[in-house]
């Protein structure tokens, strides 16, 4: 995916000497993105469960408030991460089309695969 965008950006008259070095890195990022997101989701879920157990086991009012605040902050943080990822995915196509329309006469364009 990212490789196609870079290849499309540098298909003009000048060759990019760094493209051959960047290709394996781009492939690695594309292969690792899905599993890494799954790991983050699993660890976030386990962390929230751990904080929930900590809240349930708290006997002192101060400990209960501390655990409640930590759980609330963790949930807000994870929701914010997912909202930002969704917003980035939604904004990618309009940003690509805006950038392609403002490239001028260089003849290069970037295509985001659907």
N, CA, C and O atoms as a Tinker XYZ file with bonds, in Angstrom:
   456  protein
     1  N      0.831000   -1.179000    0.000000    73     2
     2  CA     0.000000    0.000000    0.000000    64     1     3
     3  C      0.881000    1.249000    0.000000    63     2     4     5
     4  O      0.775000    2.081000   -0.901000    81     3
     5  N      1.736000    1.383000    0.991000    73     3     6
     6  CA     2.619000    2.538000    1.070000    64     5     7
     7  C      3.630000    2.517000   -0.057000    63     6     8     9
     8  O      4.045000    3.565000   -0.551000    81     7
     9  N      4.028000    1.311000   -0.465000    73     7    10
    10  CA     4.982000    1.179000   -1.567000    64     9    11
    11  C      4.386000    1.734000   -2.851000    63    10    12    13
    12  O      5.083000    2.401000   -3.616000    81    11
    13  N      3.095000    1.468000   -3.101000    73    11    14
    14  CA     2.439000    1.985000   -4.299000    64    13    15
    15  C      2.401000    3.498000   -4.300000    63    14    16    17
    16  O      2.577000    4.125000   -5.344000    81    15
    17  N      2.171000    4.097000   -3.124000    73    15    18
    18  CA     2.133000    5.552000   -3.048000    64    17    19
    19  C      3.507000    6.144000   -3.336000    63    18    20    21
    20  O      3.617000    7.142000   -4.049000    81    19
    21  N      4.552000    5.537000   -2.789000    73    19    22
    22  CA     5.903000    6.062000   -3.018000    64    21    23
    23  C      6.306000    5.859000   -4.471000    63    22    24    25
    24  O      6.901000    6.748000   -5.080000    81    23
    25  N      5.984000    4.690000   -5.032000    73    23    26
    26  CA     6.317000    4.431000   -6.437000    64    25    27
    27  C      5.607000    5.432000   -7.344000    63    26    28    29
    28  O      6.198000    5.928000   -8.304000    81    27
    29  N      4.337000    5.734000   -7.045000    73    27    30
    30  CA     3.590000    6.675000   -7.871000    64    29    31
    31  C      4.137000    8.082000   -7.726000    63    30    32    33
    32  O      4.083000    8.862000   -8.677000    81    31
    33  N      4.660000    8.423000   -6.565000    73    31    34
    34  CA     5.175000    9.765000   -6.350000    64    33    35
    35  C      6.485000    9.996000   -7.086000    63    34    36    37
    36  O      6.807000   11.127000   -7.450000    81    35
    37  N      7.242000    8.927000   -7.305000    73    35    38
    38  CA     8.556000    9.083000   -7.914000    64    37    39
    39  C      8.650000    8.450000   -9.289000    63    38    40    41
    40  O      9.706000    7.933000   -9.654000    81    39
    41  N      7.574000    8.478000  -10.058000    73    39    42
    42  CA     7.610000    7.923000  -11.404000    64    41    43
    43  C      7.914000    8.981000  -12.442000    63    42    44    45
    44  O      7.755000    8.732000  -13.637000    81    43
    45  N      8.340000   10.132000  -12.024000    73    43    46
    46  CA     8.689000   11.203000  -12.953000    64    45    47
    47  C     10.004000   10.933000  -13.647000    63    46    48    49
    48  O     10.434000    9.782000  -13.728000    81    47
    49  N     10.651000   11.968000  -14.148000    73    47    50
    50  CA    11.879000   11.802000  -14.918000    64    49    51
    51  C     13.080000   11.508000  -14.028000    63    50    52    53
    52  O     14.067000   10.944000  -14.502000    81    51
    53  N     13.023000   11.873000  -12.757000    73    51    54
    54  CA    14.155000   11.614000  -11.876000    64    53    55
    55  C     13.907000   10.335000  -11.095000    63    54    56    57
    56  O     12.803000   10.095000  -10.605000    81    55
    57  N     14.950000    9.515000  -10.984000    73    55    58
    58  CA    14.834000    8.265000  -10.233000    64    57    59
    59  C     15.226000    8.509000   -8.785000    63    58    60    61
    60  O     16.114000    9.311000   -8.495000    81    59
    61  N     14.574000    7.828000   -7.906000    73    59    62
    62  CA    14.851000    7.971000   -6.490000    64    61    63
    63  C     15.832000    6.898000   -6.059000    63    62    64    65
    64  O     15.497000    5.714000   -6.110000    81    63
    65  N     17.044000    7.273000   -5.633000    73    63    66
    66  CA    18.021000    6.249000   -5.235000    64    65    67
    67  C     17.676000    5.569000   -3.916000    63    66    68    69
    68  O     18.204000    4.495000   -3.628000    81    67
    69  N     16.814000    6.159000   -3.117000    73    67    70
    70  CA    16.472000    5.589000   -1.819000    64    69    71
    71  C     15.287000    4.637000   -1.889000    63    70    72    73
    72  O     14.945000    4.006000   -0.889000    81    71
    73  N     14.658000    4.521000   -3.050000    73    71    74
    74  CA    13.472000    3.680000   -3.172000    64    73    75
    75  C     13.809000    2.209000   -2.950000    63    74    76    77
    76  O     13.039000    1.488000   -2.315000    81    75
    77  N     14.952000    1.758000   -3.466000    73    75    78
    78  CA    15.313000    0.351000   -3.277000    64    77    79
    79  C     15.625000    0.053000   -1.817000    63    78    80    81
    80  O     15.383000   -1.062000   -1.354000    81    79
    81  N     16.153000    1.023000   -1.084000    73    79    82
    82  CA    16.428000    0.822000    0.340000    64    81    83
    83  C     15.149000    0.906000    1.163000    63    82    84    85
    84  O     15.044000    0.253000    2.201000    81    83
    85  N     14.182000    1.691000    0.724000    73    83    86
    86  CA    12.948000    1.875000    1.483000    64    85    87
    87  C     11.951000    0.744000    1.254000    63    86    88    89
    88  O     11.072000    0.521000    2.087000    81    87
    89  N     12.072000    0.031000    0.143000    73    87    90
    90  CA    11.091000   -1.005000   -0.195000    64    89    91
    91  C     10.972000   -2.086000    0.886000    63    90    92    93
    92  O      9.846000   -2.401000    1.272000    81    91
    93  N     12.073000   -2.680000    1.404000    73    91    94
    94  CA    11.905000   -3.694000    2.458000    64    93    95
    95  C     11.307000   -3.129000    3.746000    63    94    96    97
    96  O     10.556000   -3.819000    4.434000    81    95
    97  N     11.632000   -1.895000    4.071000    73    95    98
    98  CA    11.096000   -1.277000    5.282000    64    97    99
    99  C      9.595000   -1.070000    5.138000    63    98   100   101
   100  O      8.837000   -1.315000    6.077000    81    99
   101  N      9.170000   -0.620000    3.968000    73    99   102
   102  CA     7.747000   -0.402000    3.715000    64   101   103
   103  C      6.986000   -1.716000    3.769000    63   102   104   105
   104  O      5.888000   -1.774000    4.323000    81   103
   105  N      7.565000   -2.783000    3.193000    73   103   106
   106  CA     6.919000   -4.093000    3.240000    64   105   107
   107  C      6.792000   -4.590000    4.677000    63   106   108   109
   108  O      5.769000   -5.164000    5.050000    81   107
   109  N      7.832000   -4.371000    5.484000    73   107   110
   110  CA     7.797000   -4.785000    6.879000    64   109   111
   111  C      6.708000   -4.036000    7.645000    63   110   112   113
   112  O      5.984000   -4.637000    8.439000    81   111
   113  N      6.589000   -2.745000    7.415000    73   111   114
   114  CA     5.557000   -1.948000    8.094000    64   113   115
   115  C      4.168000   -2.413000    7.676000    63   114   116   117
   116  O      3.275000   -2.533000    8.515000    81   115
   117  N      3.979000   -2.675000    6.378000    73   115   118
   118  CA     2.670000   -3.136000    5.911000    64   117   119
   119  C      2.316000   -4.501000    6.490000    63   118   120   121
   120  O      1.155000   -4.744000    6.820000    81   119
   121  N      3.306000   -5.405000    6.621000    73   119   122
   122  CA     3.039000   -6.731000    7.177000    64   121   123
   123  C      2.782000   -6.671000    8.676000    63   122   124   125
   124  O      1.991000   -7.460000    9.191000    81   123
   125  N      3.428000   -5.757000    9.384000    73   123   126
   126  CA     3.339000   -5.725000   10.845000    64   125   127
   127  C      2.181000   -4.883000   11.355000    63   126   128   129
   128  O      1.836000   -4.984000   12.532000    81   127
   129  N      1.575000   -4.066000   10.526000    73   127   130
   130  CA     0.539000   -3.143000   11.003000    64   129   131
   131  C     -0.667000   -3.873000   11.586000    63   130   132   133
   132  O     -1.136000   -3.506000   12.664000    81   131
   133  N     -1.176000   -4.886000   10.913000    73   131   134
   134  CA    -2.346000   -5.614000   11.399000    64   133   135
   135  C     -2.101000   -6.346000   12.708000    63   134   136   137
   136  O     -2.850000   -6.166000   13.668000    81   135
   137  N     -1.052000   -7.178000   12.761000    73   135   138
   138  CA    -0.792000   -7.875000   14.029000    64   137   139
   139  C     -0.484000   -6.931000   15.191000    63   138   140   141
   140  O     -0.884000   -7.197000   16.324000    81   139
   141  N      0.214000   -5.844000   14.923000    73   139   142
   142  CA     0.517000   -4.899000   15.998000    64   141   143
   143  C     -0.739000   -4.242000   16.536000    63   142   144   145
   144  O     -0.856000   -4.026000   17.742000    81   143
   145  N     -1.682000   -3.921000   15.657000    73   143   146
   146  CA    -2.944000   -3.341000   16.119000    64   145   147
   147  C     -3.716000   -4.348000   16.963000    63   146   148   149
   148  O     -4.336000   -3.973000   17.957000    81   147
   149  N     -3.685000   -5.616000   16.580000    73   147   150
   150  CA    -4.332000   -6.655000   17.377000    64   149   151
   151  C     -3.696000   -6.809000   18.750000    63   150   152   153
   152  O     -4.393000   -7.003000   19.746000    81   151
   153  N     -2.366000   -6.722000   18.802000    73   151   154
   154  CA    -1.657000   -6.816000   20.079000    64   153   155
   155  C     -2.017000   -5.638000   20.979000    63   154   156   157
   156  O     -2.217000   -5.811000   22.181000    81   155
   157  N     -2.099000   -4.442000   20.398000    73   155   158
   158  CA    -2.454000   -3.254000   21.182000    64   157   159
   159  C     -3.867000   -3.396000   21.750000    63   158   160   161
   160  O     -4.109000   -3.050000   22.906000    81   159
   161  N     -4.791000   -3.902000   20.945000    73   159   162
   162  CA    -6.165000   -4.095000   21.416000    64   161   163
   163  C     -6.198000   -5.118000   22.551000    63   162   164   165
   164  O     -6.874000   -4.905000   23.558000    81   163
   165  N     -5.476000   -6.221000   22.394000    73   163   166
   166  CA    -5.469000   -7.253000   23.426000    64   165   167
   167  C     -4.850000   -6.736000   24.724000    63   166   168   169
   168  O     -5.395000   -6.964000   25.804000    81   167
   169  N     -3.723000   -6.048000   24.625000    73   167   170
   170  CA    -3.085000   -5.516000   25.826000    64   169   171
   171  C     -3.937000   -4.443000   26.494000    63   170   172   173
   172  O     -3.989000   -4.368000   27.722000    81   171
   173  N     -4.601000   -3.619000   25.700000    73   171   174
   174  CA    -5.489000   -2.608000   26.263000    64   173   175
   175  C     -6.659000   -3.224000   26.995000    63   174   176   177
   176  O     -7.056000   -2.743000   28.056000    81   175
   177  N     -7.213000   -4.287000   26.435000    73   175   178
   178  CA    -8.320000   -4.982000   27.093000    64   177   179
   179  C     -7.858000   -5.610000   28.413000    63   178   180   181
   180  O     -8.533000   -5.498000   29.436000    81   179
   181  N     -6.705000   -6.267000   28.372000    73   179   182
   182  CA    -6.179000   -6.874000   29.597000    64   181   183
   183  C     -5.890000   -5.823000   30.662000    63   182   184   185
   184  O     -6.141000   -6.055000   31.845000    81   183
   185  N     -5.366000   -4.670000   30.253000    73   183   186
   186  CA    -5.070000   -3.604000   31.203000    64   185   187
   187  C     -6.354000   -3.073000   31.846000    63   186   188   189
   188  O     -6.395000   -2.823000   33.050000    81   187
   189  N     -7.392000   -2.904000   31.039000    73   187   190
   190  CA    -8.668000   -2.427000   31.598000    64   189   191
   191  C     -9.279000   -3.465000   32.540000    63   190   192   193
   192  O     -9.848000   -3.103000   33.570000    81   191
   193  N     -9.167000   -4.751000   32.200000    73   191   194
   194  CA    -9.663000   -5.796000   33.093000    64   193   195
   195  C     -8.875000   -5.778000   34.401000    63   194   196   197
   196  O     -9.460000   -5.901000   35.477000    81   195
   197  N     -7.548000   -5.626000   34.317000    73   195   198
   198  CA    -6.715000   -5.552000   35.512000    64   197   199
   199  C     -7.127000   -4.373000   36.394000    63   198   200   201
   200  O     -7.224000   -4.511000   37.613000    81   199
   201  N     -7.369000   -3.216000   35.778000    73   199   202
   202  CA    -7.791000   -2.048000   36.553000    64   201   203
   203  C     -9.178000   -2.249000   37.148000    63   202   204   205
   204  O     -9.452000   -1.775000   38.251000    81   203
   205  N    -10.057000   -2.948000   36.431000    73   203   206
   206  CA   -11.385000   -3.245000   36.969000    64   205   207
   207  C    -11.315000   -4.161000   38.178000    63   206   208   209
   208  O    -12.044000   -3.966000   39.151000    81   207
   209  N    -10.444000   -5.158000   38.122000    73   207   210
   210  CA   -10.259000   -6.052000   39.268000    64   209   211
   211  C     -9.675000   -5.279000   40.439000    63   210   212   213
   212  O    -10.069000   -5.476000   41.589000    81   211
   213  N     -8.732000   -4.398000   40.135000    73   211   214
   214  CA    -8.131000   -3.570000   41.180000    64   213   215
   215  C     -9.199000   -2.686000   41.843000    63   214   216   217
   216  O     -9.182000   -2.494000   43.059000    81   215
   217  N    -10.113000   -2.158000   41.047000    73   215   218
   218  CA   -11.205000   -1.345000   41.580000    64   217   219
   219  C    -12.137000   -2.192000   42.456000    63   218   220   221
   220  O    -12.577000   -1.749000   43.517000    81   219
   221  N    -12.426000   -3.402000   42.004000    73   219   222
   222  CA   -13.333000   -4.266000   42.770000    64   221   223
   223  C    -12.721000   -4.725000   44.084000    63   222   224   225
   224  O    -13.439000   -4.949000   45.058000    81   223
   225  N    -11.406000   -4.866000   44.119000    73   223   226
   226  CA   -10.741000   -5.349000   45.333000    64   225   227
   227  C    -10.392000   -4.227000   46.315000    63   226   228   229
   228  O    -10.021000   -4.496000   47.457000    81   227
   229  N    -10.510000   -2.983000   45.876000    73   227   230
   230  CA   -10.124000   -1.864000   46.739000    64   229   231
   231  C    -11.090000   -1.750000   47.921000    63   230   232   233
   232  O    -12.308000   -1.752000   47.744000    81   231
   233  N    -10.536000   -1.651000   49.108000    73   231   234
   234  CA   -11.368000   -1.540000   50.302000    64   233   235
   235  C    -11.373000   -0.128000   50.860000    63   234   236   237
   236  O    -12.382000    0.317000   51.406000    81   235
   237  N    -10.273000    0.572000   50.733000    73   235   238
   238  CA   -10.170000    1.951000   51.222000    64   237   239
   239  C    -10.816000    2.902000   50.211000    63   238   240   241
   240  O    -10.709000    2.675000   49.006000    81   239
   241  N    -11.477000    3.948000   50.674000    73   239   242
   242  CA   -12.076000    4.918000   49.746000    64   241   243
   243  C    -11.042000    5.604000   48.847000    63   242   244   245
   244  O    -11.321000    5.891000   47.683000    81   243
   245  N     -9.844000    5.867000   49.393000    73   243   246
   246  CA    -8.808000    6.511000   48.577000    64   245   247
   247  C     -8.337000    5.567000   47.466000    63   246   248   249
   248  O     -8.130000    5.994000   46.330000    81   247
   249  N     -8.169000    4.287000   47.799000    73   247   250
   250  CA    -7.745000    3.311000   46.792000    64   249   251
   251  C     -8.811000    3.128000   45.719000    63   250   252   253
   252  O     -8.507000    2.968000   44.536000    81   251
   253  N    -10.077000    3.156000   46.163000    73   251   254
   254  CA   -11.177000    3.012000   45.203000    64   253   255
   255  C    -11.212000    4.194000   44.236000    63   254   256   257
   256  O    -11.409000    3.999000   43.037000    81   255
   257  N    -11.026000    5.407000   44.734000    73   255   258
   258  CA   -11.024000    6.595000   43.870000    64   257   259
   259  C     -9.826000    6.578000   42.909000    63   258   260   261
   260  O     -9.948000    6.952000   41.743000    81   259
   261  N     -8.670000    6.138000   43.421000    73   259   262
   262  CA    -7.477000    6.049000   42.577000    64   261   263
   263  C     -7.691000    5.048000   41.440000    63   262   264   265
   264  O     -7.363000    5.331000   40.288000    81   263
   265  N     -8.236000    3.892000   41.765000    73   263   266
   266  CA    -8.475000    2.860000   40.757000    64   265   267
   267  C     -9.551000    3.305000   39.764000    63   266   268   269
   268  O     -9.455000    3.027000   38.569000    81   267
   269  N    -10.574000    3.997000   40.271000    73   267   270
   270  CA   -11.632000    4.493000   39.380000    64   269   271
   271  C    -11.077000    5.520000   38.398000    63   270   272   273
   272  O    -11.419000    5.497000   37.216000    81   271
   273  N    -10.224000    6.419000   38.882000    73   271   274
   274  CA    -9.606000    7.421000   38.009000    64   273   275
   275  C     -8.689000    6.790000   36.978000    63   274   276   277
   276  O     -8.685000    7.205000   35.818000    81   275
   277  N     -7.904000    5.786000   37.385000    73   275   278
   278  CA    -7.006000    5.107000   36.449000    64   277   279
   279  C     -7.786000    4.370000   35.373000    63   278   280   281
   280  O     -7.408000    4.399000   34.202000    81   279
   281  N     -8.878000    3.708000   35.761000    73   279   282
   282  CA    -9.710000    2.992000   34.792000    64   281   283
   283  C    -10.364000    3.964000   33.810000    63   282   284   285
   284  O    -10.404000    3.713000   32.605000    81   283
   285  N    -10.875000    5.074000   34.341000    73   283   286
   286  CA   -11.497000    6.078000   33.471000    64   285   287
   287  C    -10.482000    6.648000   32.475000    63   286   288   289
   288  O    -10.792000    6.803000   31.294000    81   287
   289  N     -9.274000    6.961000   32.950000    73   287   290
   290  CA    -8.243000    7.498000   32.060000    64   289   291
   291  C     -7.815000    6.485000   31.004000    63   290   292   293
   292  O     -7.572000    6.859000   29.857000    81   291
   293  N     -7.721000    5.207000   31.375000    73   291   294
   294  CA    -7.341000    4.174000   30.413000    64   293   295
   295  C     -8.401000    4.030000   29.330000    63   294   296   297
   296  O     -8.069000    3.941000   28.148000    81   295
   297  N     -9.666000    4.008000   29.718000    73   295   298
   298  CA   -10.745000    3.870000   28.732000    64   297   299
   299  C    -10.780000    5.076000   27.804000    63   298   300   301
   300  O    -10.934000    4.911000   26.593000    81   299
   301  N    -10.640000    6.278000   28.339000    73   299   302
   302  CA   -10.626000    7.482000   27.503000    64   301   303
   303  C     -9.434000    7.455000   26.549000    63   302   304   305
   304  O     -9.562000    7.826000   25.382000    81   303
   305  N     -8.285000    7.020000   27.038000    73   303   306
   306  CA    -7.093000    6.949000   26.188000    64   305   307
   307  C     -7.262000    5.977000   25.042000    63   306   308   309
   308  O     -6.917000    6.299000   23.905000    81   307
   309  N     -7.788000    4.786000   25.317000    73   307   310
   310  CA    -7.973000    3.803000   24.257000    64   309   311
   311  C     -9.040000    4.250000   23.271000    63   310   312   313
   312  O     -8.879000    4.041000   22.068000    81   311
   313  N    -10.111000    4.849000   23.732000    73   311   314
   314  CA   -11.127000    5.373000   22.809000    64   313   315
   315  C    -10.561000    6.477000   21.925000    63   314   316   317
   316  O    -10.873000    6.551000   20.737000    81   315
   317  N     -9.737000    7.326000   22.504000    73   315   318
   318  CA    -9.116000    8.399000   21.731000    64   317   319
   319  C     -8.193000    7.840000   20.649000    63   318   320   321
   320  O     -8.166000    8.357000   19.532000    81   319
   321  N     -7.448000    6.805000   20.967000    73   319   322
   322  CA    -6.570000    6.177000   19.974000    64   321   323
   323  C     -7.388000    5.644000   18.809000    63   322   324   325
   324  O     -7.023000    5.871000   17.656000    81   323
   325  N     -8.485000    4.940000   19.077000    73   323   326
   326  CA    -9.291000    4.381000   17.999000    64   325   327
   327  C    -10.012000    5.447000   17.194000    63   326   328   329
   328  O    -10.161000    5.298000   15.981000    81   327
   329  N    -10.462000    6.511000   17.830000    73   327   330
   330  CA   -11.104000    7.603000   17.087000    64   329   331
   331  C    -10.092000    8.269000   16.158000    63   330   332   333
   332  O    -10.419000    8.600000   15.019000    81   331
   333  N     -8.879000    8.463000   16.634000    73   331   334
   334  CA    -7.853000    9.089000   15.794000    64   333   335
   335  C     -7.459000    8.193000   14.626000    63   334   336   337
   336  O     -7.218000    8.690000   13.526000    81   335
   337  N     -7.390000    6.886000   14.843000    73   335   338
   338  CA    -7.084000    5.972000   13.739000    64   337   339
   339  C     -8.212000    6.006000   12.706000    63   338   340   341
   340  O     -7.943000    6.032000   11.505000    81   339
   341  N     -9.455000    6.007000   13.151000    73   339   342
   342  CA   -10.587000    6.062000   12.227000    64   341   343
   343  C    -10.605000    7.387000   11.466000    63   342   344   345
   344  O    -10.881000    7.410000   10.267000    81   343
   345  N    -10.313000    8.489000   12.158000    73   343   346
   346  CA   -10.292000    9.795000   11.485000    64   345   347
   347  C     -9.174000    9.851000   10.450000    63   346   348   349
   348  O     -9.355000   10.417000    9.372000    81   347
   349  N     -8.023000    9.269000   10.771000    73   347   350
   350  CA    -6.925000    9.255000    9.814000    64   349   351
   351  C     -7.307000    8.463000    8.571000    63   350   352   353
   352  O     -7.027000    8.898000    7.453000    81   351
   353  N     -7.943000    7.306000    8.748000    73   351   354
   354  CA    -8.360000    6.511000    7.598000    64   353   355
   355  C     -9.412000    7.229000    6.760000    63   354   356   357
   356  O     -9.411000    7.108000    5.535000    81   355
   357  N    -10.308000    7.974000    7.402000    73   355   358
   358  CA   -11.334000    8.702000    6.659000    64   357   359
   359  C    -10.759000    9.902000    5.921000    63   358   360   361
   360  O    -11.271000   10.277000    4.867000    81   359
   361  N     -9.705000   10.509000    6.454000    73   359   362
   362  CA    -9.146000   11.716000    5.845000    64   361   363
   363  C     -8.105000   11.420000    4.776000    63   362   364   365
   364  O     -7.700000   12.335000    4.059000    81   363
   365  N     -7.658000   10.177000    4.642000    73   363   366
   366  CA    -6.587000    9.864000    3.717000    64   365   367
   367  C     -6.970000   10.136000    2.265000    63   366   368   369
   368  O     -6.208000   10.783000    1.547000    81   367
   369  N     -8.135000    9.658000    1.810000    73   367   370
   370  CA    -8.543000    9.873000    0.421000    64   369   371
   371  C     -8.728000   11.350000    0.086000    63   370   372   373
   372  O     -8.204000   11.790000   -0.937000    81   371
   373  N     -9.446000   12.146000    0.890000    73   371   374
   374  CA    -9.556000   13.573000    0.553000    64   373   375
   375  C     -8.211000   14.290000    0.537000    63   374   376   377
   376  O     -7.988000   15.169000   -0.295000    81   375
   377  N     -7.320000   13.925000    1.442000    73   375   378
   378  CA    -6.001000   14.561000    1.442000    64   377   379
   379  C     -5.191000   14.176000    0.213000    63   378   380   381
   380  O     -4.481000   15.015000   -0.344000    81   379
   381  N     -5.283000   12.927000   -0.218000    73   379   382
   382  CA    -4.582000   12.490000   -1.430000    64   381   383
   383  C     -5.108000   13.233000   -2.650000    63   382   384   385
   384  O     -4.324000   13.698000   -3.476000    81   383
   385  N     -6.426000   13.349000   -2.772000    73   383   386
   386  CA    -6.985000   14.044000   -3.935000    64   385   387
   387  C     -6.635000   15.523000   -3.904000    63   386   388   389
   388  O     -6.379000   16.117000   -4.952000    81   387
   389  N     -6.620000   16.131000   -2.713000    73   387   390
   390  CA    -6.234000   17.535000   -2.606000    64   389   391
   391  C     -4.773000   17.721000   -3.009000    63   390   392   393
   392  O     -4.429000   18.670000   -3.714000    81   391
   393  N     -3.916000   16.803000   -2.550000    73   391   394
   394  CA    -2.509000   16.910000   -2.885000    64   393   395
   395  C     -2.279000   16.699000   -4.379000    63   394   396   397
   396  O     -1.471000   17.406000   -4.982000    81   395
   397  N     -2.975000   15.740000   -4.983000    73   395   398
   398  CA    -2.821000   15.502000   -6.416000    64   397   399
   399  C     -3.318000   16.684000   -7.229000    63   398   400   401
   400  O     -2.762000   16.977000   -8.288000    81   399
   401  N     -4.351000   17.369000   -6.758000    73   399   402
   402  CA    -4.854000   18.517000   -7.502000    64   401   403
   403  C     -3.923000   19.721000   -7.394000    63   402   404   405
   404  O     -3.970000   20.608000   -8.245000    81   403
   405  N     -3.087000   19.767000   -6.373000    73   403   406
   406  CA    -2.181000   20.890000   -6.184000    64   405   407
   407  C     -0.735000   20.584000   -6.567000    63   406   408   409
   408  O      0.162000   21.358000   -6.232000    81   407
   409  N     -0.491000   19.478000   -7.257000    73   407   410
   410  CA     0.875000   19.127000   -7.630000    64   409   411
   411  C      1.404000   19.988000   -8.772000    63   410   412   413
   412  O      2.613000   20.185000   -8.892000    81   411
   413  N      0.534000   20.484000   -9.586000    73   411   414
   414  CA     0.994000   21.321000  -10.701000    64   413   415
   415  C      1.276000   20.489000  -11.925000    63   414   416   417
   416  O      0.612000   19.482000  -12.168000    81   415
   417  N      2.257000   20.905000  -12.694000    73   415   418
   418  CA     2.541000   20.270000  -13.987000    64   417   419
   419  C      3.682000   19.272000  -13.910000    63   418   420   421
   420  O      4.259000   18.939000  -14.946000    81   419
   421  N      4.030000   18.785000  -12.743000    73   419   422
   422  CA     5.147000   17.849000  -12.628000    64   421   423
   423  C      4.811000   16.473000  -13.187000    63   422   424   425
   424  O      5.714000   15.700000  -13.509000    81   423
   425  N      3.526000   16.159000  -13.307000    73   423   426
   426  CA     3.123000   14.895000  -13.891000    64   425   427
   427  C      3.093000   13.744000  -12.903000    63   426   428   429
   428  O      2.739000   12.630000  -13.287000    81   427
   429  N      3.442000   13.964000  -11.671000    73   427   430
   430  CA     3.401000   12.887000  -10.687000    64   429   431
   431  C      2.098000   12.931000   -9.919000    63   430   432   433
   432  O      1.518000   13.998000   -9.718000    81   431
   433  N      1.653000   11.795000   -9.503000    73   431   434
   434  CA     0.442000   11.737000   -8.701000    64   433   435
   435  C      0.572000   10.591000   -7.721000    63   434   436   437
   436  O      1.342000    9.656000   -7.939000    81   435
   437  N     -0.182000   10.668000   -6.647000    73   435   438
   438  CA    -0.164000    9.635000   -5.630000    64   437   439
   439  C     -1.541000    9.017000   -5.576000    63   438   440   441
   440  O     -2.546000    9.719000   -5.463000    81   439
   441  N     -1.582000    7.698000   -5.658000    73   439   442
   442  CA    -2.845000    6.983000   -5.609000    64   441   443
   443  C     -2.910000    6.151000   -4.352000    63   442   444   445
   444  O     -1.983000    5.400000   -4.052000    81   443
   445  N     -3.986000    6.275000   -3.621000    73   443   446
   446  CA    -4.201000    5.474000   -2.418000    64   445   447
   447  C     -5.066000    4.298000   -2.801000    63   446   448   449
   448  O     -6.190000    4.492000   -3.264000    81   447
   449  N     -4.576000    3.076000   -2.622000    73   447   450
   450  CA    -5.387000    1.912000   -3.006000    64   449   451
   451  C     -6.631000    1.769000   -2.148000    63   450   452   453
   452  O     -6.583000    1.994000   -0.939000    81   451
   453  N     -7.711000    1.406000   -2.746000    73   451   454
   454  CA    -8.996000    1.277000   -2.043000    64   453   455
   455  C     -9.065000   -0.012000   -1.304000    63   454   456
   456  O    -10.070000   -0.297000   -0.654000    81   455
